Amino acid sequence: MTAPNARERILPRLIDEEVKESFINYSMSVIVSRALPDVRDGLKPVHRRVLYAMNELGLLPGRPYKKSATVVGDVLGKYHPHGDSSVYDALVRMVQDFSLRYPLVDGQGNFGSMDGDGAAAYRYTEARLTRMAVEMLNDIDQNTVDFAPNFDDRLEEPRVLPSGFPTLLVYGAAGIAVGMATNIPPHNLTEVVGAVVALIDNPELDGAALRKHIKGPDFPTGGYIYGRSGIADYQDTGRGRIVMRARAVIEEKESSGKSQIVVTEVPYQVNKAKLVQDIAELVREQKLTGISALRDESDRDGIRVVIELKRDAIPRVVLNQLYKHTAMQSTFGVIMLALVPDPNTRQLVPRVLTLKQCLEHYIAHRHEVIVRRTRFQLDKALEREHILEGLKIAVDNIDEVIALIRAAEDTPTASAQLQGRFGLSERQAEAILNMRLAKLTGLERDKLEAELAEVRAEIVELRAILESKPRRMEILKGELLKVAETYGDDRRTEIVSDEGEFSIEDLIAEEEMVVTISHKGYIKRTAVSLYKRQGRGGRGKSGADLREDDFIERLYVASTHTYLLIFTDDGRCFWLKVHELPQLGRATRGKPIVNLINVTPDTRIRAIVPVREFSDTECLLFSTRNGTVKKTALSQYSNPRSNGIKAIKIEEGDVLMDVQVTSGSNDVVLATKHGLSVRFHESDVREMGRDTTGVKGIELRPADEVVGMVVIKREATLLVVTQKGLGKCSEVSEYRVQKRGGKGILTLNRTPKTGDVVALMEVVPEDELMLMTRQGIAIRSKVSEIRVAGRATQGVKLVSLDDHDVVSAVARVIPDDKDEGEGDEGAGADTGVDAGGANGGDGA
């Protein structure tokens, strides 16, 4: 039996204490030395070591690439005693332009793809630093940051990089430590620099003021951020939830007329190949309907995933299903957790930070870098001044110096005699002994004096910087703005409101459009200028290429920025913008409106109201074919759901005829197809909720029905148009005000020559009319050519009609160019129309 080692010590210890202490040590090691980024340079240790090692290897922009294996081996051998995969994975991510907003490593070879393909082995790929990485390492050799011994005490590595721009926010970070995690989104460099500069100028700025500079995350893959509440949450509290959506557009195939959804950008960190695979699987399981084909047409120029739809599919419905069931809509949970230096101990501790705190810590770090760099440069300048002063003394006494050196036995003796004779320091004496004879020429002596003056001026400048914090802050701002100017770019990720409006109105020119809808439900918009002005009684031009059983039923003139409230036969209201409608030529049929809103194919559109903004002081006035009217506040229709909201309760056998905007103080005129009308004040109609029926507006005779409603808003005349193309204007004063619900008075002498009344609207002589017939003929005429006549007259001919053709819709157009001539060759003028403009009736 061997004797125990005398130096062996066994200490008794409770296992729970040992486990607790060991786990705490392990946890702190993971937190501080592996998983979390430093708030100052935004890097984890492995990324910092990779960049520093590449800088030491001379892998700078413009120099040749070197094998990634060289970098991995150097990092492992000198700084990072972990697995090679951890180093190479970090290197690969810094190359990928779909992972980092601004890549830090310039790679050559296969570094993976958005489809989840892995990078090639490090023996096959090559790498070097990008210019952005150099900005992070600049001045690291000027004592700007602290260094610490590496794992085996052979070398030193930086504790933090100088970081010439706010890396933590620009690149973001993700990491899971022990008991905590971080997930910081990337941001736009230009926006972040703008926020830093603003905070330096005014340290009292709050989160709302900083949001004017940093709009929100800016992901390298683009796409949309859906909603703004999550942005405010994480910027003000350090935690929030960002909803990301793929950028998708609805296109119509010219060959088949079917629609397709084209995805050109996907949410951040979404695997595109898996996304396509998931969509295909959901189609097979019939959880996604309406999709006929799916193709990934992506190439090196960008992403393009084409989702072809069936002919009867509603594109917006399918798109909403894709957002709901696939990664085309994903969530980024923000946790702004980073390591922050403790002000007392300088130890790094994890903290959840607000946006302002992140910027403040970066400003403090960068200020310290400038101070330390200036001190380093000042020390170097003072040392150089000291040497130059010694050289100048030697040059001024060159004969004596040469004689002294020649007489000395050795170099130490010469140095000591120089120090004693001229009062020089050891360094000055050494510099004189090493001085070349060329320094004794007249030109070199002048250079020596010029350099000494330059160094002394530099010393004055550096001392002024160290004595003035405002000067240092100006330097900080100047360096940041230079980086932003050099590397900054526009946002890639678009932030949209949570109503899901993806169109950017600021990029859409505001112009007037003719919006037409046919009896079969085809809608389109056409530039007003395509309709040439003609004289009264002309033949007109074809306004739509329609089927024999279809005809133009409604026509409106509205701006591209106007909202369209669309009211259906079942009493629902939907929301569209004019610029979201397909813009087509005059002779094209249009697109089924059921493809633009979430309705079934057999739904009929009964009214469309153009509205610029939703006001609490305005109302919508409804009228039905059976003479019912209803008034509801316009603001109640400001935010319809995707499947519509209830607008009015329609009784069985009745049909919604028209909807218009009122101010609450207007008179209303209802006209019937038999030529009767009633005028009453809208105050007779009390305001009701959306899901109500309304009250009686006019007492109808047998077989009669309402065809027109006018809300009188200006000094104008009332125009009546009949099926056979006749029309007349009458003074509003001829329509006396009656009580709501009466049988009405005569508004036109109806005969077989006139046919039934089609429309009633208010006009002034400067107005112009646009009439559409059932067969698709359009004509534009001046109101001034229509004579004013009494209520009991028949009117004059407005349009010449073919046999069996009748007028189906009328709209008022207000020209801007008063002097434009008539005739087929005259160019169409720009137009405008107020929200309460007259709408055409349904036609006979």
N, C-alpha and C positions, 0 to 999 in steps of 0.2 A: 504494500500500500504506500503510495507516494505521499510525501508531506505536502500540505497546502502551501501555495505561494505566499510568502510573508507580506508581499505588497498588495495582495488581493484584498479588496474591501467589498463587503456585501452590506448594502444599506436596506433595512426593512422599509417598505412603502405600501400604503393602501392602494389597491388596484384602481379604485374609483378616482382617487386623486391623480394617479399616473395617467389614466385615460383622459381625464378632463384637461390636464396640462398639455399632454401631447396633442390632443385634438385642437386646443386653442392655438398652439404653436403652428400646427399644420394649417389651420384656418387663416391665420394672419399671413402665413407664407403665400397661400393661394391668393388672398385678397390683395396684398401689397406687391407681390413679386410675380404675378402670373395673369390674373383674370380681369383686373380693372385698369382703366386708363388714368394717367395723370392729368389733372385739370389744366396744367400749364402747357404741355406739348401735345396732349390728346392721345398719347401712345401707351400701349402696353410694353412691358420690358422686351418681349421678343421682337416687336416691330422696331423699337428703338435700337436694339442690338444689330438687327439686320441692316438698317440704314447706316449706322455708325461703322459697321464692318465694311460695307460697300464703299463708304467714303474713304476709309483707310486703305482699301485695295485700289483706290484711284478709278473706280467705275463711275466716272462723271459723264454728263451729256457731251456728245461729240467725240468721246473716246471709244475704242473698240469694246464690243460686248465680251463678257467672259462667261464661261459655263456656270450655270446655277449651282452645280456641285461645288465649285470653288467657294461660292458665297456660303453655302450650307456648311461646308467643312470648316471654313474660317470662323463662322459664328459659333459652331459647336465646340471647336477647340479652344476658343479664346474667352467666350462670354456666356454661352447658354448651355449648361450641362443637362440637356434633356434630349428627347428623341429627335431624329432628323426630320420626321414628318411634321413636327410642330413648327420648325423653322421654315421648311419648304412651303407648307400650307400658308404661312403668314406672307412669304414672299410672293406666292401665286396670287393671293388676294390683292396685294398692292399693285399687281400688274393689270388686273381685270377692270376694264372701263365700265362694266355693268355692276361692279361691286363698290368701287370708289368713284366719287364725283370727279375727282382730279387724281389720276393714278400717280403713285410715288415711284414706281419702278417701271422702266421701259424694257419690256420683254421681247424676245425673239424666239418663236417656236409656238408650240401648242400649250396655252395656259388655260384651257377649259372654255366652256361656253354657257349660255343661258339655259341650254337644254339639260344641264346637269352633267355634261361630259367632264371628266377629270383631266387635269393637266398631265402632260407627258412627264416621264421620270426626269429628275434633275440632271441626269447625265446627258439629256437631249436638248434641254432648253438653255438659253443664254439671257443675261440681264445686265442692266446698268441703271443708274439713277436718272430720274427725270429732273427737269429744272425746278419743279415745285419742291422736290425732295432737297435740292441744294439750298433752297430758301430756308428750309428747316434747320440745316446744318451750318449755315453761314456764321462765321465768327466763333465757332466752337473752340478754335485754337487761341482765343484771346481771353481766356479765363472768364468766360461769360457764365459758365455753369459749373456746378460741383462735380467732381469725379470720385469714384469709389473703387476699391480693389475688386478685381474679378473673383471668380469662385476659388481659384487656387493662389491668389495674391501675387501672381506673376505680372499682371497688367492692370491697367485702370480703365474703367468704362464710365460714360457720363450717366449721372443720375437722371438727368432730364436734358432735352435738346433746347437750343435757343428759340426755335420755332418762330420764324419770321411772319407767321400769320396764325389766326386762331384755329389750330388744327382740330381741336375737339369738336367744335361745331361744324366745321367745313367737312370733315370726314365722318363724323359720328363714331360710334363704338358699340360693340355688343360683347357681352361676356357674362358667364355664370360663375360666381365665386361660391363660398360656403355660406349659406344663409342669406345671400343677397345676389342681385343681378343688375346689370346695366344694359340699356338699350337706347342709344342716342341716335337720332336720325341725322343724315347729312344735310348740309345747308349750302346755299349759294355764296360763293366767296365775296362777290361784290356787295351783297346785302349784309353779310357779317361784318365786313370792313366798315361799311357805312354806319352800322350800329356802334362799333367800337369808337369810331371818330366822334359820333354824336354823344356817346357817354363820356368821352374825355372832355368835350366842350361843356357838357352839362351833367355832372355826376348825379343829379337829382332825378333824372329821367326814370319813369316807371315802366312797367311792362307794356302798357298800352302805347306809350310813345316809342318804345323799341320795336313794337310790331309794325310801325310805319316803315321801318327799315328792313327787318327780317320778317317777311310775309309768312313764312312757315318753312317746313322741310323742302328740300329740293333734291329729289332722288335721281340717281344717274340714269335710271331706266325711263324717266319721264312719267307719263300717265297723269292721273288726276288725284288731287286730295279732295275728298267729298265732305264738305262742311268745314266750318271754322272754329267751332267750339272746342274741339280737341287741341287745336293749336294754342288757344289762349290758356287752356288748362296746363299744358306742360311748360309753357313759357313762364307762367306765374307761380306754379307750384312744384315743378320738376317732374310731374307725372301727368300723363294724358293718353288719349286714344285717337290715333289718326286712321281714318278710313281711306284706303287707296283704291282707285278704280283704273282699269285698263282704258286706254284711249281707243274708242271704237266709233266708226262712222257707218251709216246706212247708205249703201249705194244701190243703184238700180241697173241691172244688166241690160245693155242696149239690145242684145240679141234676143233675149227671151222676155224682157219686161219684168222678170222676177227680181226681188230684192235680195241683197246679201249684206251681212255684217262683216266689216273688215277691221281687224284688231291690229294696230300699228305700234302700240306701246303697252307693256304689261306692268303690273305693280312691282315694287322693289322686292327682290329676293324670291320672286315667283319663278319656278321652273317651267319654261315655256312648253317643252315637250310633254311634261306631265299634265299641264293645263289642257293641251290638245287631246291627250289620251283620256283625261277625265270627262271632257265634253263628249267625246265619242262614246264612252261608257254610259253616260247619262242618257244619250240618245237611244242607245240599244235597250236600256232599261225603261225607256219611254217616260223618264222623269223630265226630259226636255222634249218638247214637241215643236213642230214647225220647221225643223232643220232637215234639209234634203242631202247636203253634202258638206264635207269639212276638209280643208286643205291647208297645209303649212307651206306658204310660198316665200318664207324668209330666206334672205341671202346676206352677203357681206354688206349690202347697202342698208339693211334694216329689217325690222320685223314686219311680216304681213301674213296674218292668219285669216283665211277667208271662210266664212260660215254662210253657205248658201241656204236660202229659205224656200219653203214650199210656196206655191202661188197664192194660197189662201192664208198664209201666215201673216201675223201683224208684227212688223219688225220691232217696235218698241216693247211689245209684250215679251218677245223672245229675248231681247237684250236684257230686260229686267230679270228674266229667269236665269240668264247666264250670270248676272251679277249676284243673284241670290244663292245659286247652287254651286258655283265654281270659284276658283281663285282669281277670277277677273275682278272680284272685289275682295280685298284682304285688309286686315287690320294690323297696324304697327303700334304696339304698346310701348309708349315712351317712358323710360325711367332714367332721369338725368343723374345717375350715380357716378361719381368719380373720386379719385384720391386727391385730397386737399392737404397742403402742408399746414401743420398746426403752428400757429404764430409763436407759441412759447417754446415748444420742443423741436420744431422743424420736422417732426415725424409725420409720415403720411397717414391720414385717416380717411375712411370712406364717408362721403356726404352726398345727400340728394340736393341738387342745386337748381335754382331757378335760372332762367336765361340771363338775367342781369348779373347774378353771382358768377356765372361762368365767364362772362365778359370782364367782370371786375378782377377775377383771379388772373385772367390772361393779361390784362393791362398791368397788374402788379408784377407779374413775371417778366413781361417784356421791358418794363421800366427798370427792373433789377438788372436785366441783361445789358441795357444801355449804360447803366451806371458802372457795372463791372467792366464792360468793354472800354468805356472812356477812361477809367482808372488804369487799365492795362495799357492803353495807348499813351496815357500821360506818363506812366512809369517808363515806357520805352522811349518816349520823347526826352524825358529828363536824363535818361541814361545816355542817349545819343548826344544831347547837349553837353553833358559832362565830358564825353570823349572828344567832341569837336573843340571844346574849349582847351583841352590838353594839346590837341594837334595844332591849334592856332598858336599857343605859347611856344611850341617847338618850332613852328615855321618862323615866328617872329625872332627866335633866338637860334637859328639853324646852325650858325658857325660854332657857337659854344656847345650846342647839343652834339654835333658831330665830333668835336674834339673830345668831349666827355666820354662818348661811346667808344671812340677809338682807343682811349687810354684805359678803359675798364678791362679787367682780366676776363670776366665772363658776363653772361646776360643778367644774373641776379645782382651782380655788383653794379652794372650799368643802370638797372632799374632802381636800385636803392639810391644811387647818386643823383639820378634825375629827380626822384621824389624829394630828396633833401635840398637839392640846388634850386628847383623851381616851385616847390610846394605842390607837387602833383600827387594824385592818388595812385595806388598800385595799378588800377585799370587804365588810367591815363598813360602811365609810364609804359605799360605793356603795349598800348595802341601806338605809341611813338616808336617803340622798338620794332613793331611790325609794319610801320609805315613804309610805303614804296617810295623810291627816289623820285618817281614822276610827280609826287605831291609837291615837290619843291619848285616846279615851274610856275611862272607867273599866272598862267591860266588856271591851274589847279588851285593856286592860292585864292584866286577870286571865287572859284566854285566853293571852296571851303567856307569862305565868309558868307556867301549867299545861302549855303545850306544851313549854316548856323543861324542866320536871320530867319530862315523859313521854319526851322525847328522851334525857335523861340516864339514865333507867331502862333504856331500850332499849340504850344504849351499854354499860351494865353487863352486860346479858343477852348481848349479842353478844360481848363480850370473854370472858365465861364460857364460851360455846360454843367460841370459838377456842382456849381454854386446856384444854379437856377433850375428848379423843377419844371417851370413852364417851357424852358428851352428843351428839356428832355422830352416833354410831352409833344412838342412840335416835331421833334425828330421822330418820335414813335409814330405820329400820324403820317408824316411824310413817307416813311418807309412802308407803312401799311398801304397807303394810297398808291404807291408805285407798284407794289405787288398786285393790287387789285386791277390796276390799269394794264399790267402786263399779262395777267393770267385770268382775269375775271371774264365772265360771259353772261348771257341771258339765262333766265330760269328755264328749266326743262319741264318741271312739274307744275301743272296748272291747278290753281285752287278755285273750286267752284262751290256755289252755295248748295245746301243740302236739298234744294228743290230739284237738283239734277239738271240744270240748264248748262249744257256744254258749249253753246255757241258764245263767241266773244263779240259782243255788240260793238265794242270800240273799233273792231277791225272790219265792221260791216258798214258800208256807205248807206246813209239814210236817204232813201229815194221812194217816190210814190210808185205803187204797183196796182195793177188791176187784178183782183182776186175773183175768180169765177168758180162756180160749183154747178155741176149739171144734175139733171133729174136722177141719174143713176149713181150720183155720189162721187164724181171725179172732180178734183180740185187742183188748181195751179195758180201761179202768179206770173204776170207778164208785165213788162215795162210799159207804162202808159204811152211812151213815145212811139210804140209799135202801132198804135191805133191812130191813123191820120185823120185830121179834122175834115169834115165834108159839109156841104150845104144841106139845108133842110130838103127832104124829099129824095135824096140820093139813094143809090142801091146798096152802099155799104161794102164791107169786106168780110171775108170769112173769119170768124172769131174762134172757131174750134172745129177740129175734125172729129165729129161724133158719129156714133152708130145711128141707124135709122130710127131706133126706138128710144133714143136719148135726146135730150135737149137742154140748153142752158136754162137753169132755173133761178140762179141768183148771181148778182154781180156787185162787187164792192171795190172801192178805191181806198187804199190804206198805205201807211209808211211801212218800211221794212222793220222798224223798231216797234211797231204797234202789236199789242196783245190781241189775239182773237179769242173771244169767248164763244165756244161752239155749243149750241143747245140742240139736243137730240129729241126725237119724237117721244121718248119715254120720260122726258123732263129732267135729264141730267145735263150738267155743264162740264165742258173740258176746256183746257188751256193750251194755246199754241201761239208762237210768234210768226209774223208774216215771213220773216227770213228763213223759217224752218220749212216753209212750203216749197215744193219743187218749182224752180223757175224755168219755164218752157216757152216755146214760141207761140205765136198767135194761132197757128193752125193745128196745134197738138191738143190731144184730149185731156191730158192731166193724169193725176194719180188718184186712186181711190182714197178717199179721206179716212176710211176705216183702217188704212195702213199707217196712218199718222197718229191716231188716237186709239185708246184701248177700248174698242167696241166690237161687237159682232158684225159680220158682213151684211146682215139684213137690217142694220140700224139706219134710220133716215135722219139727216140733218135738217132741222127746221129753221134755225136762225144762227147768224154769226154776227157778233157785235165787236167792232174794233174799239179798243180802249187803250189810252196811253198810260194812265195810272189809276190806282184804286183809291177812291176818296170816300171818307165817311159822310160827306155832305151831298153826295150824288146817289141816285137810285137807278135801278133797272126797272123799266116798265114793260110788262109782258102783255101780249094780246093773243087770243086764240081765235080760231076760225069761227067758233060759235059765239063770239062776242064777249068773252070773259077777259077782264084785265086784272093785273096784280102788280103791286109795287114793293120792291125789296131793296135794302141798302146795298150799294155796289161793293162795299168793303167785305160783304159776306161771301163774295165770289173770288177773293184775291188769292186763294191758295187751294185750288182743287187737287184732289188725289189723282193718282194715275188711272184709276178706274172711274173717275168722274165724281161729282157731288150732286145731290138732289137740288134742282133749281126751281121747279114748280110741279105741283101735283096736277096731272092732266086727267080730267074725267073721261069716262068711256065714251067713245064716239066723237070726241073733240080732238083738235090738232093745234099744236103751238104754231102761230102764224108769224109773229114778229117780236123782237126785243129791242128796246132802245134805252139810251141813257137820259135821265132827266135831272134837273137841278132842284126840284121840289116846288118850283113856282111857275111851271109851264102849263099852257093849255094843251090839250090833246085832242086830235081829230081822228076818228075812226071812219073808214069808208068801206062800203060793201060793193060786191060785184054788180048789184042791180042799180048802182048809182045813187045810193043814199049815204048820208054821213051824219055824225053827231059830234059836237064840240063841247068839251067840258074841262073844268080845271082839275089838275091832277090831285089837288088837295081833297077832291071827292073820293079818291082812292087811298084808304089808310095803308100805312106801311105794315107789311107782314113778314113773316119768316120765310125761309127758302122752301120748306116742305108744306106749302099751303096752296089752295086752289085759286083764290081770288074772288072778285065780285063781278057783277054784270056791267059791261060797258055800253052795250047797245042792244035793243030789242030787235031781233031779226025776224023778217017775214019768211014764209015757207020757201025753201030752195035757195034762200039767200045766204051769204057768208061774208065775213070780213076779209078784205084783200089788201088793205093798207092802213098804216097808222102813222100819223105825223105828230111829233112833239114840237110845238111852235117855239122857236128860240130867237127869232129875229124878224125885222120888218121885211116880209116877203110875200109872195103870192103862192097859192096852192096849185100845183100842177096835177092834172088827172090824165092818165094815159089808158087807152083802150086796147082791146085785143087786135082790132083791125088797123092799128097804127095811127089813130087819131089822138090828138091831145089838145088841151087848152089850159090857160092859167086864169085863176080867179082870185080876187082880193080876199085876204083872210077876213076882212071886216064883213064880207057877205055871209060868213058862217057864224051865226049868232051863238053865243054861249048858252048851253042848255044843261040840264041836270044829267048826270050819268044814268044810263039805263033806258033812255028814251028811244023812240023808233027812228028819229033823225029827220033830216030834210034832204031835198034833192041836191045832188052835187054834179050830175051830168044827165043830159037827155039821152037815155039809152035807147038805141034803135038797132035793127039788123045791120045797118051800115057801120055802126060803131062797135058792136059786140059788147061783151061784158067789160067792166072796168078791171084793169090789171094792177095799177099802182096809183098811189097818192103820195105826193111829196111837196115840201116847201122849197121854192127857188127864188132867185133874184135875176134880173136881166143879164148880169155878168156871168152867170153860171153857164155851164155846158152840160149836155145830157149824153149819156151813152146808153143805147138801147140794144138789147139782144133778143133775137127771135128764137122760136123753138127749133128751127133748122140750123142755128148757129151763125146767123148773119149779125155783124156788129156795125153800128153806125154812130158817129159822134156829131152832135148838132148844138147850135147855140139856143139858149132860152130866149134871147132877144128876138128871135125869128118867130116865136110863138105868140100870137096876139092874146091880149087879156080879154076875156069874155065873161059873161055872167054864169051863174051856176047852172042854169037850165039850157045851155047851149051844147053843141056837139064837139066843137073844136076844129082844128086844121090837121092836114096829113103830116105826120112826122117821118114816116118811112114807107117806101113802096114795098109791098109784100107779094110773094108768089102765092098762087092758089094753095090753100090748105096750110099756109104758114101764118103764125100769129106771134105777136109780141109776148115775150115771157118774162123779161126782167128789165128794170130801168135803174140807173144810178146817176147821181149828180157829180160832175167834174168841174173843179174851179181852176181856170187857167191862170198861170203867172204872167205869161206874155200876152198883153192885151192887143198888141199890134200885129200879131201873126195873121197872115192872109188865109183865105179859105181855099178849098179845092183839094183834089186828090193828092197833089204833089206837096202840099204844105206839111211841114214837119210838126209832129205832135208836141204840144207845150208841156212843161212840167205842171203837175197838178197837186191839189191838196183837197182834203175833205175833213170836216169836223166829225167827232165821234158820234154825233147825233144825226148824221146824214141819212137821207131817206134810203130805205132798202126796197129792192124790188119785191113784188108779190110772187106767188107760186106759179102764176100763169094758168090759163084755163085748161 
